[in-house]
Each structure stands twice: as structure tokens, then as C-alpha cells.
Amino acid sequence: MKPRKLLATALSLALLICPHSAVNTHSAKAEFTAASVVSHETSLTDTIEVKTESFDSTAAIAPIAVQPTVTSTTAVKTAVTTKASKSTTKTSASSTKTTTKSTSKLKTTTTTTTTTTTTITTTEPPHMLGDINNDKIITGSDATLALHEYTLLSSGMPGDLSMAQKIACDINKDGIITGTDATLLLRYYTYLSSNGVLLLEDYLKYGPIDIRPPKTTTITITTTTTTSTSSSTESTTTSSTISTTTSSDPGKVQSITLDKYEITLNVGEGGISYVTMLPVTAPDKREKWFSTDPKIASVDNEGWIVGNSPGECTITVQSVNNPDVMARIKVTVLDNNVSEIQLTTYEVTMGIGHEIMPIVTMLPANTPDKREIWTSSNEKIATVQPDGMIKGVSPGECIITVQSAANPKVKAEVKVIITDNRVNKIELDFYEVTIRVGFGDMPLVTMLPKDAPDKSEIWTSSNKSVATVNFEGWIMGIAPGECVITVQSAANPDIKAEVKVTVIE
């Protein structure tokens, strides 16, 4: 392409680009009429035509998001229509002459401008407390992270959370991360899952209902009508304000939450459901407790519930400050009274003086009252202690019975056979002995049977002037002569053995 043709092309492109760059943000449309550029040369004429282009500048304007607590104003600006005149530029080698003709036509436009101003006054700033994983919502995963962090810290291990996460994890803002933070976070997530609308801070402060302090929401609607002509402008403005005020008494209890709404107990077993009176600003948090059937389950003034008999009933806690506010607990009491008694042995044979204690198992295992009552059918044969220790007294048979103190109808029995295991024979290592005056000797005694419980001995001398004997069986010569030393069983005096003693000078 020749230099002149290149110059003509560049000029045409400049005319095409410049109108676009000069467009402002008005909502009116701008139309551009193409200009023809003709370049003359002695032997060559090049003509470049630029076609007409138009665009809507309002399509490039991004919408503006209106946030709460922000006053937004929407204005419709006056549309302007401009037609550009045809322009012709001629260029020659020796001189340049430019001729421009323009024609402008002013149209009369009527514009209506509507301005809406919304003012919302609120006391609820945005918070990120509880959003540990920073996903902009509070879910069960946040509570899991809080619980995991508490588990690590309580075990003496370093936590996994960053400093920002730890700040978001400290729900009660006490400067430490505990199981309470995870519990509060999980309760709030449960509340949100039940279509709750309060922010976390408001939930912690007021509970799971909307009982915020008095709050005023003001909405101001301003309508402006503007009429424009070539000679005058008329403006009409209409404004209206709507105010709504809601209030509640933060000094009165508005709701009661429980950590348990259903409790299952056994007969004789106790339990409690911890109470939270909301809002926390209520000064009077006293409670009243009632049971629909105290025979099934009773409750004291502190909320301690005790199962009395099998069945179901309802325990109600009521606010003293606001009797209209209450919460209920469904209580189920199971019949876990003793229904069976098992023993490690049901028959035992032992001698007099022997002892044995069967091991008792009361069923069901979770029965609250496992007290035992022991009796003997014949205490002359065998006795039994309150803890179940059985002792043989004399030969014979009897029955030892164990009963449930809570349910005496349930019992178990032990057949006891007591054998005569008293001493029935005494053996000595010698039965005759000769000693000198002033000297002594002692026979070795064996009492049979070997399991005889009482092997105590009784020693006597037939003539203490000849020989004496002490309680251990030591024989001492006193004077020349003869006598008999006798040993008896203390448990069975009929059993005895004798030693013939000769005392010499």
C-alpha cells in the first residue's frame, strides 16, 4: 500500500476510535455518522468509507448493590440526542483545506426523576464469630473443629487452629477454648437448622427467640418529579416516612431451654436436666418444678428427678418470674427391680467351725437396690452373717437363704451340711517316761483329724506332788514316785491321751 493510502487508513481509524473514547456514562444513545475521507493524487484516487456505528452506553454500567444501613439514590438522567454533521476533509500535496458543516437539532424532553431514600436504623453489626472454617456460614463442621481443638489443648498438645480461627472459636469470649465453646456452637447450628434467624451474638445474649431490646426501623420514601423544557423546569417532590418500633422486656424470662427433654430412669435411679433461663439479662431466674405423677417420678426444688415405679410421666419446670414460660421433660421409668438372684454355689459341705461365703449376683445388673437379707433355718447347725458368711456350728443340715431387700419375693437358697470334724483322736510320740526330780520332758501331740477347727489342749496331773504339767504339756519331776499326765481335746473332752510318768532321785 502506498504512503497516501496508509495515511488515509490511519485517519479513518482515528475517526472510528475517537467517538468511542469520548463517550460518557450518560444513559442516552450517541450516534456517529461516518465520514468519508478522500485522498487525491495526480494519477490515483483512494476512497475509504467508515460505516455508521451506534451503541448503548448504559449497557456497560454495572448494577450497584444496596447494602442495609446504606442510603441509596437512583436517578434517571435526561436523555440527549445529538446528530453530527457530515464532515469532509480534503488534502493536497501543496495545501490543506478543511470544511465542516454541522446541523444540530434540540429536542424538547420531559424527564421524570424518582429518588428513593431508604434509611434503616439497626443495632446488629455483622460478625464472624463461630465461623471457624471461614466459609461464611456456621455449620456442624465448625462445632467439630472447636471440639477437636479443645481435645488437643486439654491433652497438652498444641492446637491446629490459626490465631484467627482461635478467636472465632472462643464463643463465650473468655480467652480460652473449652468444651463449652463447642457446645454453644453446636446449639446455635441446631437453632439455625430449625429456621433460626438470629445472629450468633444475639442468640448467645437473648436465646433462641427474637427478644432483642427495642429497635426502630425507619423507611423514608422520597419521590421527585422533574419536568424539563427548553425554557423552564418544573419540579414536584413528595416525601413520606414510615416508622415501625418493636419492643420487649429484657428483664423478664422469655424462654427456657433444657439440655435434655427426655430422660429414662430405672426405679430408684435419679437424673437431672440442666436449665437455662433466657435472656441472660433477666434478674430473676428462679424455677418451679412439678411432676404429673409423683408415684412414677418425683422431682425436688432443684430439678433432681427420681424414678419411683415403672411408667411414664412429665416433669415441668416453670419460671417464677414469668409463669407463662415453661419447659417439659418426658420421663420414662423402667422396672429394673431385682427379678433373680444367682449364687456361685447352692450346696456346701463343711466341718464345724469352717466358714464359706457364696458370691451373689442380683439381676438385672442395673438394679438400683442390691441389698441382701440372709437367714439360717437352724442356727445351732450353721449361722450366717449379714454379708453372707456361713459358719458351721454342729453336725447336721440346714438351709441358708438370701433375699432381695428391694423385692423380698426374690430369693435363693444354699443347702449346708455340717460334718463332725471335731478332734476324735490324740496321738503322742511317747506314752511313758522316766525323769529325775527337778528335770522335765514334753510329749509331742497330734490331734486328728488334721482339719479339726479346734485343736486346743487341756493338760492335768494325777499327782502333782510327784509330777506337774503346764498348759503346753511340759512335765516336771517333783518327788520320787509315779503318776499319770492326761491331755484332752478342748473341743471334744471325751477324746484324751495319757502318759505314765516315773520320777526318780
ZAMARGU-4260 file (C-alpha; in steps of 0.2 Angstrom, whole numbers, plus 5000, padded with zeros to 4 digits):
<rodrens>
0) 5000/5000/5000 | 5006/5017/4996 | 5010/5031/5009 | 4995/5041/5005 | 4984/5026/5006
5) 4992/5022/5023 | 4989/5039/5029 | 4971/5039/5024 | 4968/5022/5033 | 4976/5029/5049
10) 4965/5044/5048 | 4949/5034/5046 | 4953/5023/5060 | 4956/5038/5071 | 4939/5044/5067
15) 4931/5027/5071 | 4940/5026/5088 | 4939/5043/5095 | 4920/5044/5096 | 4920/5028/5107
20) 4933/5035/5119 | 4924/5051/5121 | 4908/5043/5126 | 4902/5047/5144 | 4891/5037/5156
25) 4875/5046/5151 | 4860/5034/5148 | 4857/5042/5131 | 4862/5034/5115 | 4876/5043/5104
30) 4876/5041/5086 | 4891/5043/5075 | 4890/5047/5056 | 4904/5040/5046 | 4915/5052/5037
35) 4922/5049/5020 | 4940/5053/5018 | 4946/5056/5000 | 4964/5057/4996 | 4969/5064/4980
40) 4984/5062/4969 | 4988/5066/4952 | 4986/5049/4945 | 4977/5039/4959 | 4962/5042/4970
45) 4959/5031/4986 | 4942/5032/4995 | 4939/5024/5012 | 4922/5023/5019 | 4918/5021/5038
50) 4901/5014/5042 | 4890/5021/5055 | 4891/5013/5072 | 4880/5015/5087 | 4879/5008/5105
55) 4870/5010/5121 | 4882/5016/5134 | 4870/5011/5149 | 4873/4993/5145 | 4891/4994/5151
60) 4886/5001/5168 | 4887/4988/5182 | 4872/4987/5194 | 4876/4995/5211 | 4872/4983/5226
65) 4862/4992/5240 | 4868/4986/5257 | 4857/4988/5273 | 4861/5004/5283 | 4866/5012/5267
70) 4856/5026/5259 | 4854/5023/5240 | 4848/5035/5227 | 4843/5031/5210 | 4842/5045/5197
75) 4836/5045/5179 | 4846/5057/5169 | 4840/5067/5154 | 4842/5059/5138 | 4851/5069/5125
80) 4851/5066/5106 | 4864/5073/5095 | 4867/5071/5077 | 4884/5075/5070 | 4885/5084/5053
85) 4894/5077/5039 | 4912/5082/5038 | 4923/5082/5023 | 4942/5084/5023 | 4952/5087/5008
90) 4971/5085/5007 | 4983/5090/4993 | 5001/5090/4991 | 5003/5109/4992 | 4989/5114/5004
95) 4976/5108/5016 | 4958/5115/5017 | 4945/5109/5029 | 4927/5112/5028 | 4915/5107/5041
100) 4896/5108/5041 | 4886/5104/5056 | 4867/5104/5060 | 4861/5102/5077 | 4843/5099/5082
105) 4837/5102/5100 | 4823/5091/5105 | 4811/5095/5120 | 4812/5081/5133 | 4801/5078/5148
110) 4810/5069/5162 | 4803/5061/5177 | 4816/5058/5191 | 4812/5047/5205 | 4823/5047/5221
115) 4820/5033/5234 | 4830/5035/5250 | 4829/5021/5262 | 4836/5023/5280 | 4837/5008/5291
120) 4842/5010/5309 | 4848/4994/5317 | 4859/4988/5331 | 4865/4972/5323 | 4883/4974/5316
125) 4889/4959/5306 | 4900/4946/5315 | 4911/4932/5310 | 4911/4924/5327 | 4909/4905/5326
130) 4914/4904/5308 | 4930/4894/5311 | 4932/4887/5293 | 4929/4904/5286 | 4915/4898/5274
135) 4904/4912/5279 | 4891/4900/5287 | 4891/4891/5303 | 4888/4873/5302 | 4891/4857/5312
140) 4909/4857/5305 | 4913/4872/5314 | 4907/4864/5331 | 4918/4849/5326 | 4933/4860/5324
145) 4930/4868/5340 | 4928/4852/5349 | 4944/4845/5341 | 4954/4860/5346 | 4948/4858/5364
150) 4953/4840/5364 | 4970/4844/5359 | 4973/4858/5371 | 4966/4848/5386 | 4978/4834/5381
155) 4993/4846/5382 | 4995/4846/5364 | 4997/4861/5353 | 4981/4866/5344 | 4978/4865/5325
160) 4969/4882/5323 | 4977/4898/5317 | 4975/4913/5328 | 4961/4920/5318 | 4952/4903/5320
165) 4955/4903/5338 | 4947/4920/5340 | 4932/4914/5331 | 4932/4898/5341 | 4931/4907/5358
170) 4912/4908/5358 | 4910/4914/5376 | 4924/4926/5374 | 4933/4920/5390 | 4950/4919/5382
175) 4951/4900/5382 | 4944/4887/5371 | 4934/4874/5381 | 4921/4861/5378 | 4908/4875/5382
180) 4913/4884/5366 | 4910/4868/5355 | 4893/4865/5364 | 4887/4883/5361 | 4892/4882/5343
185) 4883/4866/5341 | 4867/4873/5349 | 4867/4888/5338 | 4869/4877/5322 | 4854/4867/5328
190) 4845/4883/5330 | 4849/4888/5313 | 4844/4871/5306 | 4827/4875/5314 | 4824/4891/5304
195) 4833/4902/5316 | 4836/4920/5311 | 4846/4927/5325 | 4865/4931/5323 | 4876/4921/5335
200) 4879/4936/5346 | 4861/4939/5348 | 4857/4920/5351 | 4870/4920/5365 | 4863/4935/5373
205) 4844/4933/5371 | 4842/4914/5367 | 4833/4905/5353 | 4819/4918/5351 | 4819/4936/5345
210) 4818/4946/5361 | 4830/4960/5357 | 4829/4977/5365 | 4818/4990/5357 | 4823/4993/5340
215) 4817/5006/5327 | 4817/5004/5309 | 4814/5019/5298 | 4810/5019/5280 | 4810/5035/5271
220) 4802/5036/5253 | 4806/5052/5243 | 4798/5054/5226 | 4804/5068/5215 | 4795/5073/5198
225) 4805/5084/5187 | 4798/5092/5170 | 4811/5100/5159 | 4808/5111/5143 | 4819/5122/5133
230) 4813/5137/5143 | 4808/5131/5161 | 4809/5117/5173 | 4795/5112/5185 | 4799/5100/5200
235) 4787/5092/5212 | 4793/5082/5227 | 4783/5071/5238 | 4791/5063/5254 | 4783/5050/5266
240) 4791/5042/5281 | 4785/5026/5289 | 4792/5021/5306 | 4790/5004/5315 | 4795/5001/5333
245) 4795/4984/5342 | 4799/4982/5360 | 4801/4968/5373 | 4805/4967/5391 | 4823/4961/5393
250) 4820/4960/5412 | 4808/4945/5411 | 4811/4927/5407 | 4806/4924/5389 | 4811/4906/5386
255) 4818/4890/5395 | 4830/4879/5387 | 4835/4861/5393 | 4849/4850/5389 | 4838/4835/5390
260) 4819/4834/5385 | 4818/4816/5388 | 4825/4805/5402 | 4824/4787/5405 | 4827/4781/5423
265) 4827/4765/5432 | 4817/4763/5448 | 4827/4771/5462 | 4838/4780/5450 | 4840/4799/5448
270) 4844/4811/5435 | 4843/4830/5430 | 4841/4841/5415 | 4851/4857/5416 | 4840/4873/5414
275) 4845/4889/5405 | 4833/4904/5408 | 4834/4917/5393 | 4838/4931/5391 | 4853/4931/5402
280) 4849/4949/5407 | 4833/4943/5417 | 4837/4946/5435 | 4825/4933/5442 | 4829/4915/5436
285) 4820/4905/5450 | 4812/4889/5445 | 4797/4879/5450 | 4796/4860/5447 | 4781/4849/5445
290) 4778/4831/5441 | 4762/4824/5433 | 4763/4808/5443 | 4775/4808/5458 | 4772/4790/5461
295) 4781/4786/5445 | 4794/4800/5446 | 4796/4814/5459 | 4807/4830/5457 | 4814/4842/5470
300) 4816/4861/5470 | 4832/4859/5461 | 4826/4848/5447 | 4833/4831/5453 | 4821/4818/5446
305) 4820/4801/5454 | 4811/4786/5447 | 4799/4778/5459 | 4789/4765/5449 | 4788/4759/5431
310) 4778/4770/5420 | 4779/4787/5411 | 4775/4805/5417 | 4780/4823/5413 | 4791/4834/5423
315) 4788/4853/5421 | 4799/4867/5425 | 4791/4885/5426 | 4798/4902/5428 | 4794/4911/5444
320) 4797/4927/5435 | 4786/4924/5421 | 4774/4909/5424 | 4768/4908/5406 | 4786/4902/5402
325) 4789/4884/5405 | 4798/4868/5398 | 4793/4850/5400 | 4803/4834/5401 | 4796/4817/5397
330) 4802/4804/5410 | 4801/4785/5407 | 4804/4774/5422 | 4809/4756/5419 | 4806/4741/5431
335) 4823/4736/5435 | 4819/4729/5452 | 4828/4713/5457 | 4820/4699/5447 | 4833/4685/5450
340) 4847/4680/5462 | 4861/4669/5456 | 4874/4661/5468 | 4891/4653/5464 | 4886/4638/5475
345) 4869/4631/5480 | 4876/4617/5491 | 4891/4616/5503 | 4898/4603/5515 | 4910/4608/5528
350) 4915/4604/5546 | 4911/4613/5562 | 4920/4630/5564 | 4923/4631/5545 | 4917/4646/5535
355) 4911/4650/5517 | 4903/4664/5508 | 4894/4662/5492 | 4895/4675/5479 | 4879/4683/5475
360) 4873/4691/5458 | 4857/4701/5458 | 4848/4703/5441 | 4846/4714/5432 | 4863/4721/5433
365) 4857/4739/5433 | 4845/4736/5448 | 4847/4751/5460 | 4845/4741/5476 | 4856/4726/5478
370) 4854/4724/5497 | 4854/4706/5504 | 4845/4698/5518 | 4852/4682/5525 | 4844/4669/5536
375) 4848/4652/5543 | 4835/4638/5546 | 4844/4632/5561 | 4857/4642/5569 | 4863/4628/5580
380) 4869/4619/5565 | 4875/4634/5554 | 4875/4653/5556 | 4876/4667/5543 | 4882/4685/5544
385) 4873/4700/5536 | 4887/4699/5522 | 4883/4681/5518 | 4897/4672/5528 | 4891/4655/5533
390) 4899/4646/5548 | 4897/4628/5554 | 4892/4626/5572 | 4887/4607/5574 | 4885/4592/5564
395) 4869/4592/5554 | 4860/4600/5539 | 4851/4617/5537 | 4846/4630/5524 | 4854/4647/5522
400) 4843/4659/5512 | 4847/4675/5504 | 4833/4688/5499 | 4832/4704/5490 | 4829/4719/5502
405) 4820/4728/5487 | 4810/4713/5482 | 4809/4700/5496 | 4799/4688/5484 | 4815/4685/5475
410) 4827/4673/5485 | 4840/4660/5483 | 4845/4645/5495 | 4860/4636/5500 | 4860/4618/5507
415) 4873/4617/5521 | 4879/4601/5528 | 4890/4602/5543 | 4901/4587/5547 | 4908/4582/5564
420) 4926/4586/5561 | 4930/4589/5579 | 4945/4580/5587 | 4942/4562/5588 | 4959/4555/5592
425) 4975/4561/5600 | 4992/4554/5596 | 5008/4556/5607 | 5026/4552/5602 | 5028/4543/5619
430) 5016/4536/5632 | 5028/4533/5646 | 5043/4542/5653 | 5055/4542/5667 | 5063/4558/5674
435) 5073/4564/5688 | 5067/4575/5702 | 5070/4593/5695 | 5070/4588/5677 | 5056/4588/5664
440) 5050/4582/5647 | 5036/4586/5635 | 5027/4574/5623 | 5023/4579/5605 | 5004/4579/5602
445) 4995/4576/5586 | 4976/4579/5586 | 4966/4571/5572 | 4958/4574/5560 | 4970/4587/5554
450) 4956/4599/5549 | 4949/4599/5566 | 4945/4618/5569 | 4949/4617/5587 | 4965/4609/5592
455) 4967/4617/5609 | 4973/4605/5623 | 4969/4603/5642 | 4983/4595/5652 | 4981/4588/5670
460) 4992/4578/5683 | 4985/4564/5693 | 4998/4568/5707 | 5005/4585/5707 | 5017/4580/5722
465) 5026/4568/5711 | 5025/4577/5694 | 5016/4593/5687 | 5012/4598/5669 | 5009/4616/5662
470) 4996/4621/5648 | 5009/4617/5635 | 5012/4599/5641 | 5029/4602/5650 | 5030/4588/5663
475) 5041/4592/5678 | 5048/4579/5691 | 5044/4584/5709 | 5047/4569/5720 | 5051/4551/5718
480) 5035/4541/5713 | 5023/4538/5699 | 5008/4547/5692 | 4998/4550/5676 | 4998/4565/5665
485) 4982/4567/5654 | 4979/4578/5638 | 4962/4581/5632 | 4954/4590/5617 | 4946/4606/5622
490) 4933/4604/5608 | 4929/4586/5612 | 4934/4582/5630 | 4929/4564/5628 | 4945/4562/5617
495) 4961/4560/5628 | 4978/4553/5629 | 4989/4548/5644 | 5007/4547/5649 | 5014/4536/5663
500) 5027/4546/5672 | 5040/4539/5684 | 5051/4551/5695 | 5067/4545/5702 | 5081/4553/5713
</rodrens>
